[in-house]
Every structure is written in C-alpha cells, then in structure tokens.
Amino acid sequence: MPKFTYSAIESASGKEKTGVVESASSEQAAAELKAMGLIPTALAPESGAGSSKLATSVNKNVRKPTSSPVQAMPLRTKKKKSSISFGRVVNNKGLTVFTRQLATLVNAGMPIMRSLETLARQEKNILFKEVIESLVESIRSGGNFSDGLLQHPKVFDRLYVNMVKAGEAGGVLGTVLERLARFMEKAEKIKGKVKSAMTYPVIIVMVAVAIVGALMVFVIPQFEKIFSGMLKGQSMPGLTLAVLAVSTFVKNNILVTIGIFVAIYFGFKAYHKTRNGTRTVDWILLHAPGLGPLFLKSSISRFTRTLGTLLASGVPILQALLITRDTSGNVHVADALNVVHDRVKEGDNVARPLDSTKVFPSMVTSMIEVGEETGALPEMLNRVADTYDDEVDNSVAGLTSIIEPVMIVFMAVMVGTIVIALFLPIVKIIQSLQ
C-alpha cells in the first residue's frame, strides 16, 4: 500500500505535526488524517513522485495557525481571485446582515452549503462574495462550516467561529446563528449610541478650529497693519502681541501648522498602540468625568452580553471567558476577566473573583452570583446586558445635554479671547486721540 508523508495541524492543540501514513490514495489518506483529529496542510507520496504538484496545491491555500488552538484549516479550498483590498473586507453591518440571512435560511430547513450559495449569488461586495464562495468550497471539500470560517480570521473573529462550532456540535446551528445575529445587532446598536455621544463635541471642535484658523490667517493680519499705522511705534498689550505672533506664524507657516496637528494625531495613535499607551488611554476613558461612566456601562454591557451569548450557545466557561477577554475592548476589563479565568480554572465561581477586581459594580457581581446559584447564568448575564443598554441610553442623553452648553462656552472663550485681544489696542488708540 502506498505511503504518504504529511504535515498537519492538530485540531485540539493547533500544533504542527509531521509523519507518514499508509493509504490507497491521497484522498483516503487525507480522510484518515482528519479522522485522527489532524487537518492536513501538505500531503505527498513518500517516494516523491508527484509530490511537488500536490504539496504546492495544498500549501497554496492553507495558512499557518494562529494562537487559537481551534484555528485549523481544511485540506482544500477554492482558489481566490486576485483582488486588492484596502481596509476591511466587510463592515460590521454587512456581516450582521449576512448572519441574519444565513440564520433565516438554515432555520427554514435549507442545507448550509445551499444557503451560502444563495447568499453568494446575491452579495454585491466582490471581496465578501469571494469569502462566501470559499466557505462553500470548504464545505464541498468535506470540511465543516467552522473550518471554513477559520480561513478568514480578519472577517470572522474567535467569538463568531466558536459559537458556530458549538452550534455544529450541538446540532443547533440555525439557533446559534440567530442568537449570534441578535448579539451583533445589539452590539452595533450600543456602539452607535456611544459614537453618537462623541459626534457632537468632535464637530464643534472642528468648527471652532476652522473659525479660529480663518481669523488667524485672514482677519488678524489686517488689524495688525491698522495698529502699526495708528499706534506709531507705541507698545501693544501683551495679549494682543501673543495673538498677533500666533497669527503671523500660522499665516507664514500654514503647511507647518497643519503638519503639527497631523503629527499630534498620528503620534497619539502610535502611543495608543503601545502597551503603556493603551493602559493609560483605557484608564482615562473609564475614569474621565462625564465620559467615564458611559464607557464603563458600555464595557459591562459588551462583557455580559458576549459571555451570556457564548454560554447559551454551549461554549465551555473557560473558553468563553478567554473569548470575552479578547473582545472586551478595554485592557483593564480584560485584566479583570483574566483574573476571573484563572480563578474559575482553579475551581472558583465567576462572581467572587469578578467582585475582587473592583472594576465592575456590586450590582453586576450580585446578579451574576444569583445566576450561578440558580443555574441560569446565561439568562442573568443577558438580563444585565439589557439593563446596561438602557443605562447607556440614559447616559448618552444626559451627556449630550451637558456637552452642548460646554461646547458653546468653549467656542465663546476661544473667539472671545481673540476679539478682546483686537479691541485692547483700539481702546488705547482712542485714549491717545483724546
């Protein structure tokens, strides 16, 4: 019987493994490896005959595993069309619509492969259409739906993949997809509310900067000529001199001024990507007056809904905590969940270590404790998420009502300072004429 050398990924641990297997054909060898819990990435006859062609075919379509132990690939996938992608393949809204439609088709009794083919035909986003077609080819090659999702980690995150895997294992894929779509819709809704709270102040600041910039470049230089002619060498007030100096610099160095603002923006982004920068910015977001409670409530809502959805879908508690930690969006919340994971791994419950972190309010930990005692933890977590969704609504409304007068005062101070600086020399000119 022919022998085949192989390289494969252990589906349980994600580690690479090599060896030799005896089988009648390469297809049967691949099936035997899969039955052993291995996902082949390269397969060739031991003698070397035809190995180059086969190995190339396998390696061209298989990616290296990531740190997640479940991210393994099927042997064959459809060759992708060459496309140039700038940014994301599909946004959150498009992925949510896809998940909702897929859940509807699967719950209607349509096989998963046919459902994906239907969605691929109607998809207008060319890049996402290619992704869906590769999912179809993965299933046609004998893999699971979750195996195909693993090939696109930039489109389908760990939460998505693990929920689908749990749904496949429990035979309730349609229910899990519907639950996942509902989760994504609510997550997008809460994110939109937080963004809406930040939109108004950002627009006001941009308008204020534009107005001040126009004054500095076009208006103030005209006043400088008037003051120089009428004061005839007399000194001007200090505030006026400061404003005129800034105006002169901005007018003569417009590109440098723009470059300074651009450098500040990208410098902040670069600092935010560092470990210390991320911790500092996330701490400020959780403790800033006015904004802090809003971001904390948003983080609690995301944490409880994510964990509740994963547990309700059949994902084990330890794995659910790791996924929730990685999708928390705040490093301090992630640190707290890491502590909870380690304590639960040692046999503790979720509520006690969560309370010891001092990140979450006592009401949250108390409700989680009740959920653990009654055996209804997923339901209680989703109830907490619904409560904090309402809290975010109230916080956004309250914050908007506070931000509006604050921004008006901010603009008044900026423009008023310039106006006062221009009026002081006029007063001095009038006094000298008298």
Contacts in CASP RR format, 6 or more apart in sequence:
PFRMAT RR
TARGET T0000
AUTHOR 0000-0000-0000
METHOD contacts of the structure
MODEL  1
MPKFTYSAIESASGKEKTGVVESASSEQAAAELKAMGLIPTALAPESGAG
SSKLATSVNKNVRKPTSSPVQAMPLRTKKKKSSISFGRVVNNKGLTVFTR
QLATLVNAGMPIMRSLETLARQEKNILFKEVIESLVESIRSGGNFSDGLL
QHPKVFDRLYVNMVKAGEAGGVLGTVLERLARFMEKAEKIKGKVKSAMTY
PVIIVMVAVAIVGALMVFVIPQFEKIFSGMLKGQSMPGLTLAVLAVSTFV
KNNILVTIGIFVAIYFGFKAYHKTRNGTRTVDWILLHAPGLGPLFLKSSI
SRFTRTLGTLLASGVPILQALLITRDTSGNVHVADALNVVHDRVKEGDNV
ARPLDSTKVFPSMVTSMIEVGEETGALPEMLNRVADTYDDEVDNSVAGLT
SIIEPVMIVFMAVMVGTIVIALFLPIVKIIQSLQ
1 22 0 8 1.000
1 23 0 8 1.000
1 24 0 8 1.000
2 22 0 8 1.000
2 23 0 8 1.000
2 24 0 8 1.000
2 25 0 8 1.000
2 45 0 8 1.000
2 46 0 8 1.000
3 20 0 8 1.000
3 21 0 8 1.000
3 22 0 8 1.000
3 45 0 8 1.000
3 46 0 8 1.000
4 20 0 8 1.000
4 21 0 8 1.000
4 22 0 8 1.000
4 23 0 8 1.000
4 26 0 8 1.000
4 29 0 8 1.000
4 43 0 8 1.000
4 44 0 8 1.000
4 45 0 8 1.000
4 46 0 8 1.000
5 18 0 8 1.000
5 19 0 8 1.000
5 20 0 8 1.000
5 43 0 8 1.000
5 44 0 8 1.000
5 45 0 8 1.000
5 46 0 8 1.000
5 51 0 8 1.000
6 18 0 8 1.000
6 19 0 8 1.000
6 20 0 8 1.000
6 21 0 8 1.000
6 29 0 8 1.000
6 33 0 8 1.000
6 38 0 8 1.000
6 40 0 8 1.000
6 42 0 8 1.000
6 43 0 8 1.000
6 44 0 8 1.000
7 16 0 8 1.000
7 17 0 8 1.000
7 18 0 8 1.000
7 19 0 8 1.000
7 40 0 8 1.000
7 41 0 8 1.000
7 42 0 8 1.000
7 43 0 8 1.000
8 16 0 8 1.000
8 17 0 8 1.000
8 18 0 8 1.000
8 33 0 8 1.000
8 38 0 8 1.000
8 39 0 8 1.000
8 40 0 8 1.000
8 41 0 8 1.000
9 15 0 8 1.000
9 16 0 8 1.000
9 17 0 8 1.000
9 38 0 8 1.000
9 39 0 8 1.000
9 41 0 8 1.000
9 65 0 8 1.000
9 72 0 8 1.000
9 73 0 8 1.000
10 16 0 8 1.000
10 17 0 8 1.000
10 37 0 8 1.000
10 38 0 8 1.000
10 72 0 8 1.000
11 37 0 8 1.000
11 38 0 8 1.000
11 39 0 8 1.000
11 70 0 8 1.000
11 72 0 8 1.000
12 37 0 8 1.000
12 69 0 8 1.000
13 69 0 8 1.000
14 65 0 8 1.000
14 69 0 8 1.000
14 70 0 8 1.000
14 71 0 8 1.000
14 72 0 8 1.000
16 41 0 8 1.000
16 65 0 8 1.000
17 38 0 8 1.000
20 46 0 8 1.000
21 29 0 8 1.000
21 32 0 8 1.000
21 33 0 8 1.000
23 29 0 8 1.000
23 32 0 8 1.000
26 43 0 8 1.000
26 45 0 8 1.000
26 54 0 8 1.000
29 40 0 8 1.000
29 43 0 8 1.000
30 40 0 8 1.000
30 43 0 8 1.000
30 75 0 8 1.000
33 39 0 8 1.000
33 40 0 8 1.000
33 43 0 8 1.000
34 40 0 8 1.000
34 75 0 8 1.000
39 72 0 8 1.000
39 73 0 8 1.000
39 74 0 8 1.000
39 75 0 8 1.000
39 147 0 8 1.000
40 58 0 8 1.000
40 75 0 8 1.000
41 58 0 8 1.000
41 59 0 8 1.000
41 62 0 8 1.000
41 73 0 8 1.000
41 75 0 8 1.000
42 55 0 8 1.000
42 58 0 8 1.000
42 59 0 8 1.000
42 62 0 8 1.000
43 54 0 8 1.000
43 55 0 8 1.000
43 58 0 8 1.000
43 75 0 8 1.000
44 50 0 8 1.000
44 51 0 8 1.000
44 52 0 8 1.000
44 54 0 8 1.000
44 55 0 8 1.000
45 51 0 8 1.000
45 54 0 8 1.000
57 76 0 8 1.000
58 75 0 8 1.000
58 76 0 8 1.000
60 79 0 8 1.000
61 73 0 8 1.000
61 76 0 8 1.000
61 77 0 8 1.000
61 79 0 8 1.000
62 73 0 8 1.000
62 75 0 8 1.000
62 77 0 8 1.000
63 73 0 8 1.000
63 151 0 8 1.000
65 71 0 8 1.000
65 72 0 8 1.000
65 73 0 8 1.000
66 153 0 8 1.000
68 158 0 8 1.000
70 146 0 8 1.000
70 150 0 8 1.000
70 161 0 8 1.000
70 162 0 8 1.000
70 165 0 8 1.000
71 150 0 8 1.000
71 153 0 8 1.000
71 161 0 8 1.000
72 147 0 8 1.000
72 150 0 8 1.000
73 147 0 8 1.000
73 148 0 8 1.000
73 150 0 8 1.000
73 151 0 8 1.000
74 138 0 8 1.000
74 141 0 8 1.000
74 142 0 8 1.000
74 143 0 8 1.000
74 147 0 8 1.000
74 148 0 8 1.000
74 151 0 8 1.000
75 141 0 8 1.000
76 137 0 8 1.000
76 138 0 8 1.000
76 141 0 8 1.000
77 134 0 8 1.000
77 137 0 8 1.000
77 138 0 8 1.000
77 141 0 8 1.000
77 148 0 8 1.000
77 151 0 8 1.000
78 133 0 8 1.000
78 134 0 8 1.000
78 136 0 8 1.000
78 137 0 8 1.000
78 138 0 8 1.000
80 130 0 8 1.000
80 134 0 8 1.000
81 130 0 8 1.000
83 126 0 8 1.000
83 127 0 8 1.000
83 130 0 8 1.000
85 127 0 8 1.000
88 154 0 8 1.000
88 155 0 8 1.000
89 125 0 8 1.000
89 127 0 8 1.000
89 128 0 8 1.000
89 131 0 8 1.000
89 152 0 8 1.000
89 154 0 8 1.000
89 155 0 8 1.000
90 98 0 8 1.000
90 125 0 8 1.000
90 127 0 8 1.000
90 128 0 8 1.000
90 131 0 8 1.000
90 155 0 8 1.000
92 184 0 8 1.000
92 187 0 8 1.000
92 188 0 8 1.000
92 191 0 8 1.000
93 188 0 8 1.000
94 125 0 8 1.000
94 128 0 8 1.000
95 155 0 8 1.000
95 156 0 8 1.000
95 184 0 8 1.000
96 181 0 8 1.000
96 184 0 8 1.000
96 185 0 8 1.000
96 188 0 8 1.000
98 119 0 8 1.000
98 123 0 8 1.000
98 128 0 8 1.000
98 132 0 8 1.000
99 177 0 8 1.000
99 180 0 8 1.000
99 181 0 8 1.000
99 184 0 8 1.000
100 178 0 8 1.000
100 181 0 8 1.000
100 185 0 8 1.000
101 119 0 8 1.000
102 115 0 8 1.000
102 116 0 8 1.000
102 119 0 8 1.000
102 177 0 8 1.000
103 174 0 8 1.000
103 177 0 8 1.000
103 178 0 8 1.000
103 180 0 8 1.000
103 181 0 8 1.000
104 178 0 8 1.000
105 115 0 8 1.000
105 118 0 8 1.000
105 119 0 8 1.000
106 112 0 8 1.000
106 115 0 8 1.000
106 173 0 8 1.000
106 174 0 8 1.000
106 177 0 8 1.000
107 174 0 8 1.000
107 175 0 8 1.000
107 177 0 8 1.000
107 178 0 8 1.000
110 118 0 8 1.000
112 139 0 8 1.000
112 145 0 8 1.000
112 173 0 8 1.000
113 136 0 8 1.000
113 139 0 8 1.000
113 140 0 8 1.000
116 132 0 8 1.000
116 135 0 8 1.000
116 136 0 8 1.000
116 139 0 8 1.000
117 136 0 8 1.000
119 132 0 8 1.000
120 129 0 8 1.000
120 132 0 8 1.000
120 133 0 8 1.000
120 136 0 8 1.000
123 129 0 8 1.000
123 132 0 8 1.000
128 155 0 8 1.000
131 152 0 8 1.000
131 155 0 8 1.000
134 148 0 8 1.000
134 151 0 8 1.000
134 152 0 8 1.000
135 145 0 8 1.000
135 148 0 8 1.000
135 149 0 8 1.000
138 145 0 8 1.000
138 147 0 8 1.000
138 148 0 8 1.000
138 151 0 8 1.000
139 145 0 8 1.000
139 148 0 8 1.000
144 165 0 8 1.000
144 168 0 8 1.000
145 164 0 8 1.000
145 168 0 8 1.000
145 173 0 8 1.000
146 161 0 8 1.000
146 164 0 8 1.000
146 165 0 8 1.000
146 168 0 8 1.000
149 156 0 8 1.000
149 160 0 8 1.000
149 161 0 8 1.000
149 164 0 8 1.000
150 156 0 8 1.000
150 161 0 8 1.000
157 327 0 8 1.000
158 323 0 8 1.000
158 326 0 8 1.000
158 327 0 8 1.000
159 306 0 8 1.000
159 310 0 8 1.000
159 323 0 8 1.000
159 327 0 8 1.000
160 180 0 8 1.000
162 310 0 8 1.000
162 315 0 8 1.000
162 319 0 8 1.000
162 323 0 8 1.000
163 176 0 8 1.000
163 179 0 8 1.000
163 180 0 8 1.000
163 309 0 8 1.000
163 310 0 8 1.000
163 313 0 8 1.000
163 315 0 8 1.000
164 173 0 8 1.000
164 176 0 8 1.000
164 177 0 8 1.000
164 180 0 8 1.000
166 176 0 8 1.000
166 310 0 8 1.000
166 313 0 8 1.000
166 314 0 8 1.000
166 315 0 8 1.000
167 173 0 8 1.000
167 174 0 8 1.000
167 175 0 8 1.000
167 176 0 8 1.000
167 313 0 8 1.000
167 314 0 8 1.000
170 314 0 8 1.000
176 313 0 8 1.000
179 309 0 8 1.000
179 312 0 8 1.000
179 313 0 8 1.000
180 309 0 8 1.000
180 313 0 8 1.000
183 305 0 8 1.000
183 306 0 8 1.000
183 309 0 8 1.000
186 305 0 8 1.000
186 385 0 8 1.000
186 389 0 8 1.000
187 302 0 8 1.000
187 305 0 8 1.000
189 389 0 8 1.000
190 298 0 8 1.000
190 301 0 8 1.000
190 302 0 8 1.000
190 389 0 8 1.000
190 392 0 8 1.000
191 298 0 8 1.000
193 392 0 8 1.000
193 393 0 8 1.000
193 396 0 8 1.000
194 294 0 8 1.000
194 295 0 8 1.000
194 298 0 8 1.000
194 392 0 8 1.000
194 396 0 8 1.000
196 396 0 8 1.000
197 294 0 8 1.000
197 395 0 8 1.000
197 396 0 8 1.000
197 399 0 8 1.000
197 400 0 8 1.000
197 403 0 8 1.000
200 400 0 8 1.000
200 403 0 8 1.000
200 404 0 8 1.000
200 407 0 8 1.000
201 403 0 8 1.000
201 407 0 8 1.000
204 407 0 8 1.000
204 410 0 8 1.000
204 411 0 8 1.000
205 407 0 8 1.000
205 410 0 8 1.000
207 411 0 8 1.000
208 410 0 8 1.000
208 411 0 8 1.000
208 414 0 8 1.000
208 415 0 8 1.000
211 411 0 8 1.000
211 414 0 8 1.000
211 415 0 8 1.000
212 414 0 8 1.000
212 415 0 8 1.000
212 418 0 8 1.000
213 250 0 8 1.000
215 247 0 8 1.000
215 415 0 8 1.000
215 418 0 8 1.000
216 246 0 8 1.000
216 247 0 8 1.000
216 250 0 8 1.000
216 251 0 8 1.000
217 247 0 8 1.000
217 250 0 8 1.000
217 251 0 8 1.000
217 254 0 8 1.000
220 243 0 8 1.000
220 244 0 8 1.000
220 247 0 8 1.000
220 418 0 8 1.000
220 422 0 8 1.000
221 247 0 8 1.000
221 248 0 8 1.000
221 251 0 8 1.000
223 422 0 8 1.000
223 425 0 8 1.000
224 244 0 8 1.000
224 247 0 8 1.000
224 248 0 8 1.000
227 236 0 8 1.000
227 240 0 8 1.000
227 425 0 8 1.000
227 429 0 8 1.000
230 429 0 8 1.000
231 425 0 8 1.000
231 428 0 8 1.000
231 429 0 8 1.000
231 432 0 8 1.000
234 428 0 8 1.000
234 432 0 8 1.000
236 244 0 8 1.000
236 424 0 8 1.000
236 425 0 8 1.000
236 428 0 8 1.000
237 421 0 8 1.000
237 424 0 8 1.000
237 425 0 8 1.000
237 428 0 8 1.000
239 417 0 8 1.000
239 420 0 8 1.000
239 421 0 8 1.000
239 424 0 8 1.000
240 421 0 8 1.000
240 422 0 8 1.000
240 424 0 8 1.000
240 425 0 8 1.000
242 421 0 8 1.000
243 417 0 8 1.000
243 418 0 8 1.000
243 421 0 8 1.000
243 422 0 8 1.000
244 421 0 8 1.000
249 257 0 8 1.000
250 257 0 8 1.000
271 277 0 8 1.000
272 278 0 8 1.000
272 281 0 8 1.000
278 331 0 8 1.000
279 331 0 8 1.000
279 332 0 8 1.000
282 329 0 8 1.000
282 330 0 8 1.000
282 331 0 8 1.000
282 332 0 8 1.000
283 332 0 8 1.000
285 291 0 8 1.000
285 292 0 8 1.000
285 295 0 8 1.000
285 330 0 8 1.000
286 292 0 8 1.000
286 295 0 8 1.000
286 296 0 8 1.000
286 299 0 8 1.000
286 330 0 8 1.000
286 332 0 8 1.000
288 295 0 8 1.000
290 399 0 8 1.000
290 402 0 8 1.000
291 399 0 8 1.000
293 395 0 8 1.000
294 392 0 8 1.000
294 395 0 8 1.000
294 396 0 8 1.000
294 399 0 8 1.000
295 330 0 8 1.000
297 388 0 8 1.000
297 391 0 8 1.000
297 392 0 8 1.000
297 395 0 8 1.000
298 388 0 8 1.000
298 392 0 8 1.000
299 328 0 8 1.000
299 329 0 8 1.000
299 330 0 8 1.000
299 333 0 8 1.000
300 360 0 8 1.000
300 361 0 8 1.000
300 364 0 8 1.000
300 384 0 8 1.000
300 385 0 8 1.000
300 388 0 8 1.000
301 385 0 8 1.000
301 388 0 8 1.000
301 389 0 8 1.000
301 391 0 8 1.000
301 392 0 8 1.000
302 327 0 8 1.000
302 328 0 8 1.000
302 329 0 8 1.000
303 324 0 8 1.000
303 328 0 8 1.000
303 333 0 8 1.000
303 337 0 8 1.000
304 364 0 8 1.000
304 368 0 8 1.000
304 381 0 8 1.000
304 382 0 8 1.000
304 384 0 8 1.000
304 385 0 8 1.000
304 388 0 8 1.000
305 381 0 8 1.000
305 382 0 8 1.000
305 385 0 8 1.000
306 323 0 8 1.000
306 324 0 8 1.000
306 327 0 8 1.000
306 328 0 8 1.000
307 320 0 8 1.000
307 321 0 8 1.000
307 324 0 8 1.000
307 381 0 8 1.000
308 320 0 8 1.000
308 377 0 8 1.000
308 378 0 8 1.000
308 381 0 8 1.000
308 382 0 8 1.000
308 385 0 8 1.000
309 378 0 8 1.000
309 382 0 8 1.000
310 319 0 8 1.000
310 320 0 8 1.000
310 323 0 8 1.000
310 324 0 8 1.000
311 317 0 8 1.000
311 320 0 8 1.000
311 377 0 8 1.000
311 378 0 8 1.000
311 381 0 8 1.000
312 378 0 8 1.000
312 379 0 8 1.000
312 382 0 8 1.000
315 323 0 8 1.000
317 344 0 8 1.000
317 350 0 8 1.000
318 341 0 8 1.000
318 344 0 8 1.000
318 345 0 8 1.000
321 337 0 8 1.000
321 340 0 8 1.000
321 341 0 8 1.000
321 344 0 8 1.000
321 350 0 8 1.000
322 341 0 8 1.000
324 337 0 8 1.000
325 334 0 8 1.000
325 337 0 8 1.000
325 338 0 8 1.000
325 341 0 8 1.000
326 334 0 8 1.000
328 334 0 8 1.000
328 337 0 8 1.000
332 359 0 8 1.000
333 359 0 8 1.000
335 357 0 8 1.000
336 354 0 8 1.000
336 357 0 8 1.000
336 359 0 8 1.000
336 360 0 8 1.000
339 353 0 8 1.000
339 356 0 8 1.000
339 357 0 8 1.000
340 350 0 8 1.000
340 353 0 8 1.000
340 354 0 8 1.000
340 357 0 8 1.000
342 353 0 8 1.000
343 352 0 8 1.000
343 353 0 8 1.000
344 350 0 8 1.000
344 353 0 8 1.000
349 369 0 8 1.000
349 372 0 8 1.000
350 368 0 8 1.000
350 372 0 8 1.000
350 377 0 8 1.000
351 365 0 8 1.000
351 366 0 8 1.000
351 368 0 8 1.000
351 369 0 8 1.000
351 372 0 8 1.000
352 365 0 8 1.000
352 369 0 8 1.000
354 360 0 8 1.000
354 364 0 8 1.000
354 365 0 8 1.000
354 368 0 8 1.000
355 362 0 8 1.000
355 365 0 8 1.000
364 384 0 8 1.000
367 380 0 8 1.000
367 383 0 8 1.000
367 384 0 8 1.000
368 377 0 8 1.000
368 380 0 8 1.000
368 381 0 8 1.000
368 384 0 8 1.000
370 380 0 8 1.000
371 377 0 8 1.000
371 379 0 8 1.000
371 380 0 8 1.000
374 380 0 8 1.000
END
